[in-house]
Amino acid sequence: MGFLIFVALIFIGIPIGKAIAARIAAGTNYVDPQAIRTALEDMEHRLIATEQRLEDTLERLSESEERLDFTERLLTRMDSQKQLKPGS
């Protein structure tokens, strides 16, 4: 969960930082509420997409772990059967 919060902070910080830097570079103190709203909506969409990719990745990791566990059990069973056969 900590990693997700870290990613969210990065997604929030970068666009807001860019907006602040642009205002400083322009030499103005005016804050355009519509620009901030647009930046926040963009960040929300990007965060939702990132969350979905993270969920997909975690699901694929879980499936891979299940397959690995199955393979390990299968190999252990095959090794046990080999040892029990006479003349091996």
Protein Blocks (a to p, Z undefined) as FASTA:
>chain_A
ZZmmmmmmmmmmmmmmmmmmmmmmnopabdcfklmmmmmmmmmmmmmmmmmmmmmmmmmm
mmmmmmmmmmmmmmmmmmmmmmmpghZZ
